[in-house]
Amino acid sequence: MNKSSKGQGFFILLIICVLIGLGLTLSNQSQQVNYTYRDYLEDLTEGKIARVIIRQNQEAPTGRVSVVDKADTVKTFNVVNTETAWQAAMDAGLNPEVMDISKPNYFMTEILPMILIFVVMFFMFNMMMNRSAGGGDSKMMNFGKSRAKMTLNTDGKGTTFKEVAGVAEEKEELAEIVDFLKNPKKYIQVGAKIPKGVILVGPPGTGKTLLAKAVAGEAGVPFFSTSGSDFAEMFVGVGASRVRDLFDQAKKNAPCIVFIDEIDAVARHRGTGMGGGHDEREQTLNQLLVEMDGFGVNEGIIVMAATNRVDILDPAILRPGRFDRKVYVNRPDVKGREEILGVHAKNKPLADDVDLKRVAQTTAGFTGADLENLLNEAAIAAAKDERAFIREEDIKKSLIKVGIGMEKKSRVVSEKERKITAYHEAGHAILFHVLPDVGPVYTVSIIPTGSSAAGYTMPLPERDEMFLTKGKLMQDIMVSLGGRIAEEMVFDDITTGASQDIKQATHTARNMVTKYGFSDKIGLVNCEISEDEVFLGRDYGHTKNYSDAVANSIDEEVRAIIDECYGKAKQLLEENKAVLEACAELLLEKERITKDEFEALFV
């Protein structure tokens, strides 16, 4: 039986006792009899009455008469004049007993019932408040308590480093913390201090939260997990109170790990909120700063945090003594992706044609969460076909579904639009194939997708690239313009289907001029629009750090790059016009062609 049920049982028992007490107290006042003065006179005449007892009231001569017959039965009735009842008894030969005027007990009749009613109302009010606040464990008085959840891995069943793949260097950095929590004397005897805080930085889905859980699992210490938004409330002071309560709990369970996910929700740069220095978020951050490295002693408490917006965090929280160490969790390379796929494929039966190394090469740029989702979609596809294993075809379909969108085979498309789409995608595919730094082609399709695209061309990067070259960016622009150029060559007309391609080409060319310094006219000057003012909104915070004359030069350089790429791409497509025709005809026939089918057109 839990505490709430015990409390309810006690409350019900108390109500029953109160009702019984009230009934006993007021019983004398609520008695009703059917014996009358006429019956009294008849019984006196017939000699049935043995005793007569007369009780007078303060408002004499009224009172109450009790008669006892020869069978010892007591009957009571009220009279208007006790003297007449007394005289009637005397005439019958009885000596009536006259009692003194009784004084009412004010405590029993007035004060005690009021006290009992007040007690009942008090307990009813308490029960209603507890229910409205969510039960006994979440009372309104606990509004400022921490919402962190504590997990304790003492049986070795928690998350460990074995379940985290693709982040070998990151695990090595965090292994020091695990070793310190297990063997602190080894570090203390040489005067070493373990970092008080570790912040995990990286894109979404790269495994930051999983790494923090693995550290706690390896060390076998209590793990307090919460998020930055759990501290934020509309009431001033609640966030700071929750921070204090979190660290109070951590001190009682030290050594332990406190993990704050999405810390940017509470640790943004101060002085930027609408409330100035009195903003609730800033008070919460100030309390967090004090708890991590202030006058308090937090020995044995290691604070871990995760964010993908480290650029907006307050500098005070990133200094040594608070978050001493930054661990960058980047997107995995091809080897890391293969390891991650192996972890997620453990409980999934794979067919003999599935090559995880090939899948890893196909998924350049995917995070750990993307890869898990890819295999999950493949497993769902296999289950829909009522198969107990996953085939390579399931993974290919899932790759298209995750990367581009679900194919809409039921969408009605006219023959003219299908033909335009076929030449458009063929133009992209040919440039992917002939240009050395892009591609090769993985799949070409003219089936509409969920992204409202009429078709798609998916490349297959053969390697991960750490940085981009000028030639690679120029080739990317040429590929983007390939669809529009193919439409012009074949139909002598253009459509709106290349709008997204033009947008991407313009964005790449502008970055080449303003960000990467690839323009001889602008030179090695960064003219990128500033994004530092992230708190004022994107529309109001962007400021130019160059003159209007430089802006005109940037526009001219962007136009020159796109025109140059357009001319080169058109020349390549004209040289491969026969392949363009053959590819479009094959697409119209099969709607989707693979890498081998496409490359066979060049033989």
N, C-alpha and C positions, 0 to 999 in steps of 0.2 A: 504493500500500500504506500503510495507516495504522500508527500507532505500536504498537497492540496486536498486530497480526499480525506486525510485525517482532520484537517482544519474544518472541512465542511461537516464531517460527522460530529465534531465537538460543537459546532454552531447549531446544528439541528437539535442535539441533546439539550443545549442551553435554552432554546426556544420552548421545548417541551416542559422543562422545569419551571420556566417563567409562567407559562400558561396554567400549569397546575397550581402554582402559588397564587396567581390571581384568582383562580376559581375557588380555592379554599378561603381566601381573604374576603371575597365578596359573596360567599355562599349564603351567609346569614341575611344579606341585604336582598337576595333574589328569591327567598323562599315564598312559595305561594301555597295556600291551603284552601280547602273547600268547606271547612267547619265554620259555622256562622253563630251569631248571638242567639238566634231563634233555636238552633240545635242545642246550644248551651242551656237555655231555659228548659227545654224538653227533657234533657238528661238530668237536670237538677230535680225536676218534678218526679221522674221515674226512679231516682236514686241510683243512677249509674255512675256518678262521679264520686271519687274517693278524696281527691285533693284539688284545690284551686290555688293557682299562683298568679298574682297580679303584679305586672311590671309597669310602672308609670313612666311616662316620657317627661322631658323637661317642659314641654308645652302641655301642662296639666289642664284638664283632667284626662286627656287621651292616654292610651297605653295599650299593652298587649296582655292577654289572658291565656294562661296555659292550664289545661285541665288534664288530670290523670284519672282514667277510669279504673274499675276494679280489676281489669285485665292488664294493668300497667301500660296502657296505650296513652301516649301523649298527643294531645291535640291543641293547636294554638290558633288564636284569632285576634284581630284588632278590634278595639272598642273606642267609641267616641267619648264615653264617660266611664271611667273606672269605678266611680262611686256606685252606679247602678248595678254593675257586675258584682261588686263587693256586697251590696245589700241583698241581691238575689241569693248569693251563696249563704249569707247569714240566715235568711228566711228558710233555706233548705236545711239548716242545722249544721252547716259546715263552717269551719273557722278558716277563712282564706288567708293565705300567706302573701303579705305585701312586701315586695322587694324595694330596695332603695332606687332612687332615680339613677340610672346608669349614664355615665359620661362616655361619649365616643372616644376611641383610641385614634387620635389624628394621624399618628405614625402609620398605623396599619391601614387606615381607610383612605388617607390622602397622600402621605409622603411616599410610602413604599410602592404603591402602584405607579406613581410618577417616575421613581427611580428605575423600576423594572422596564417601563416603556422606553425610557431614555437609553438603557443598556441594549435593548433589542434594536432600536433605531441605529445606535452606534455600530453594532456588529453588521447590520444590513448595509450600511453605508460603506463600511470597510470592504465587504465582499463585492459590492458593485464596483468600487474603484479598482480592486485587484483584477476583476474580469475585464474592465475597460482597458486596463494597461497591459493585457495579454497574459494574465496569470501570475502566479506567485513568483516566478523567476524573472519577470520583466516588469517590475513595479515602476511607477513613475519616479520614485526616489532614486532608481538606478539609471536615470536619464544620462548622467555624466559618467557612467561606467564604460570601460573599454569594451569594444565588440570583438576583440581579437579572440581567435580560437586556438586553443593549445592542443597539440598532438604530441604524444610521447612514444618514441620508437624504442621500446625496450626488448621486444621480441624479435627484432631483425626483419620484420615484414614490411617496413616502410620503404620509401624510394631511396635507392642507392646510386652510386656512380655507374654501376653496370647497366642501369636502365637509361642512362643519358649518353647518347652517341653523337658523333660529329663535332664535338667541342673538346678535343683532347687538351689543348693549351689552357683553355678556361678551367678545366678540371684540375690541372696541375697547380694553377694559382690558388684555387679554393682548397686544395688538399692541405695547404699549410694551416688553414684555419681548423680543419678537422683534426690535424695532428696536435695543434695547440690545445684544443678542447679535450683531447684524450690524454696528452702528456704535457701539461703546462709547466712542470718543473724544468724540463729540458730547455725551455726558452727563458724562464725567469732566472736561472742560475748564470746565464751569460748576459743578463741585463736587457734582453729583447722584450719588446712589448708587441703583442698581437694587435693588428688593426682593430680599432673600435667599430668601424663601419666599413662595409663593402657595398658599392653600388654597381649593379649590373645594367649595362647600357647596350642597347641594340634594337633592331627593327622588331615589330610585332611578330610573334610566332617562332622566335629563334630559341626558345627554351630557357628564358631567364628564371621564371618561377619554378620550373622543374629542377634547375640547378640548385636553387635555394633549398628546396625540399630534400634534394640528394645530400647536401651538406649536413642538414640536421639528421637525416637517416644514417649517414656514415658515422657521425659523431655520437649518436645515441643519446642526444640531449633533448629537453623540451623545445618545441618549435611553436612560437606564437606567430600566427599569420593574420594579417589585416590588410586593408587597402587605404590609400590616401583619402578616398571619399568617405570612409567611415568616420573620420574626424570632423568633417564639414557639416555644420548645422546652421540653421537660421538664428539660433539663440547664441548670443555672445558669451564666450567662456566655456561652452560645452566641449569644444574641440580640445582646448588646453586641459580641461579636466580629464578627458579620455586619455590624453597623452600621459598625464601623471599616473592615472590608474594602470595603464599598460605597463609602464616601467616599474610600478610598485609590484605588480604581479610577477614581472620578470625577475626582480630582485629576490623574491621569495623562492623562485625556482632556478636560480643561477647554479651552475653555468647553463646558459640557454641561448637561443637564437631568436631575435625579433625580426620578422620579415614584413616590410611594408611594400605592397605592390602598387604600381602606378603612383609613386610618391610625388610626381609633378602636380597632382591635384591639391596638395597641401603645402608644397615647398617651392612655390614659384617665387620669382624675384620680388622682394618687398618694395613698397612704395609705388606700386602700379595699380592697386585696386581702387575702386571707387570710394572706399571708406578711409583711404590713407592709412596712417599708422594704427587706427582703431578698428581696422577690418578684422572680422572674426578669423579669417584664414591666416592673417599675419600673427595674431595672438597665438594661434595653434602652432605656427612655425617657430615663434619665439620660444615657446615651451619645449618644443622638440629640440631646439638648439641647446637649451639649458640642460635637458636631460642627457643628451649625448655627450656633451663636454662642457659642463658647468661646474657648480660647486658640489653637486651631488656625486656620490661614488657609485659607479655602475660596474664594479669588477665582475668579470665573468659573463657579461652581457655583450653579445655581438649583434649589431644592427645590420641587417641586409635589406637592400631596397632595389627595386627594378623600375626602369623608365625607358621610354624611347624618345624623350624630349629633354635630354640633359642640358641643352642650350638655354632653357628657360628657368633652370633651377637657380636659387639664390646662392651667390658665391660663398656665403658663410657656412652653408651646410656641406660644401664640397671641400673645405679646407682640411688639412691633416689634423687629426684629433677628433674629427667627426666621421666623415667618409674618407678614410685614409687611402683607400684603394679603389680604382675604377677597373672593372673587368668588362671588356668589350666583347659582346656575344654577337658575332657577325653571321651572315648567311653562310651555310656550309658549302664547301667546295665539293667536287665530284666524289672524292673519297669519303667525305663526311656524309654526303647524301646516300651513298651506298650503305654506310653503317646504320644510318637512321632507318632506311628502308628495311634493313635486316631486323632491327628491333621491332618495327611495327608489323613485320610479316611473320613473326614467331607463331602466332595463333591463327594464321591464315594459310590454309592449304593452297600451294601454288602448283600450277601445271608445269610440265617439263619445258615448255616453250618460253617460260617467263625467265628473263635474265635481268636481275636487279642491277647489275652494272650498266646494262644498256638503258634501263629506266633512269638511273642516276645521271647518265650523260644527256638524256632527253630533257631533264627537269632543271636546267641551269637557272639559277635565281630563286628556286623554291626554298622555303624555310622548312623547319621540322614540322610545323603545324600543317603546311601545304602538303607535305609528303604523306603525313598521316591521313589527311583528308582524301588524297589521291587513292591510297590503298583501300580506304573505307568505301569510297564510291565504287571501286572495282569489285569489292566484296558484295556490295548491294546489287550490282549488275549481275554477278554470278548467281546470287540468291533468286533474283527475279526470273532467271532462266532455269531455275531449279537444278543447279549444279552445285556439287559439294567442293569445288575447287575453282581457283581464279586462273583464267587464261590471259595470254598476252593481249588478245583482242579486247578484253575487259579493261585492261590498264590503258590501252590506246583510246578507247571511248571515254574513259574517265579523264584522261589528260586533256582531251578536247573540251569536255564538259567543264572542268575546273579552270582551264586556261583561257577559253574563249567563250563558252556558253553552250547551253543545250541546243542541239540541232533541232530546227523546226521543220521537219519533213512534211508536215501537213499544211504548211503555208502555201497558198496558191500564188504562183509566180508566172507571169506571162512568158511566152517563148522569146520575145524580144529582150526582156530583162534578163532572162537566163543567158542569152547569148552575150549581152553586154558584160554581165558578171564573169562569164567564162574568159573573155579576152582580158578583162581587168585583172583577174587573179593570175592568169597566164603571164601577164606583163610583170607582176611582182615576182612570180616564181622563177622566170628566166633570169632576172637580175640577181636574185638570190644565188642562182647556180653559177653564173659566169663571173661574178665579182669574187675576188679571193678572200676577203675578210668578213664576209657575211654568209649565212647559210651553213650547211646545205639545206635543201627543202625536205621537210618531214611529211607533210600532208598538204594537198591542195583540194579545196572543196568549193562547190557553188551552192551548197545547202544553207539556207538562212539559219542564223543562230539567235540565241536569246538576247544578244547585244544589239539587235536590229540590223546586223550586218547581213548583206546579201550573200556573202561567201567569206572565205578566209584562206590565207596561206601561212602555214606554220613552219618556221625554220627549225633546224636541229643544230644548236651550237655544239661544236666538237670539243670545246675547252672553255674553262672559266677565265675571264679577263680581269686583271686587277686595275688596268687603266685603259683609256681609249686614245687612239691616235687620230691625227687629223684625217688621214686617208680612210680610216674606218668610219668616222662620222660622215665624210663625204659620200661614202658608199651607202650608208644608212639613208641619207637624203635621196640618193638615186633610186634606191629600192622603193621608198615611199612614193616617188613620182612615177614609178613604172606603170601603175594601173591607169592613171590619167593619160599618159603618153600612148598606151596601147589603144585606148578608146579613140583618141584623135587619129591614129594611124588607120584604123579599120573602119570607123563609122563617120569620120570627118565631122564629128560632133563630140560634145563632152556632157557629162552628167554631174549630179551633186554627190555621187557615190564616193568621190575622192576628197571630200571635205575634211575628214579626219586625217587622211594622209597628208594633206597640205598643212594642216595645223601642226602635225608632228614634225614635218620637214622644217617649217618656220621656227618652231621651238628649238630644234637642234642647231639650225644655222645661227640663231640669235645667241645661244649659249657659246657657240664657237667664237663669236665676235666679242661678246661682253664678259664672258666668264673664263674662257680658256686661253684668251690671247692669241687666237689663230688668224687674226687679221693684220696684214702689214700696215694698213692705213691707220687703224686705231692703236696698234702696238700692244705692248705688254702692260696694259692698263685695265684694271677691273672696273667695268661699267655696269655690273650687275645691280639690279634694283635691290635696295636694302630690305632685308626681312627681319631686322633686329627688333623692330617695334611690334612684337607679336601680341602685345596686350591691347592694342588699340584697334585691332581688326585689320584684315588684309586690305580692305579698300582705303582705309585712312592712314595706315601705318607705313605704307611704302613711300619712300622718298628717293628722288634722283640725286646722284652724287656727280653729275656731269652737266655741262651746258647744253643749250638747245642746238648749237652748232655741232657738238659731238653726237647728239641724238640723230641729226640728219645724216651724219657720216655712218652711224650704226645702221640706219635703215638702208643706206646705199650698199653697204657691205653685205648685209643679209640678202638683199636682192641679187647682188652679184654672185654670191655663193649658190643660191638656188638656181639662177640662170645657167651657171656653169654646170651644175649637176644635171639640170634638165637636158642640156645639149649632149652630154656624155651618155646619159641613159637612153636618149632617143637614138643615138648612133648605134648602141649595142642592140637595141630591139630591132632596128632595121636590118642589122647583120644577121639576126636570128629570126627573121620574119617567118620562115618556113616552120620553125619549131613553135612559134607563137600560134600559127594556124593549127598545127597538129595538136598542140596542148589544149586549145579551146575546143576542138572537135571531140577529143577524148573526154574532157570534162562534161560536155553536153551529153555524151553517151553514158558515162558512169557516175557522174555527179561528184565523186570523190576519187582521187588517185593517190597512190602511195609514192614514196621516194623512189623505189625501183622502177615503177611504171613511168614516172616523170623523167628520170635519168635515161631511160631507154630511148626517149625521143631524140637525144643528141647523138646517138650512135649512127 
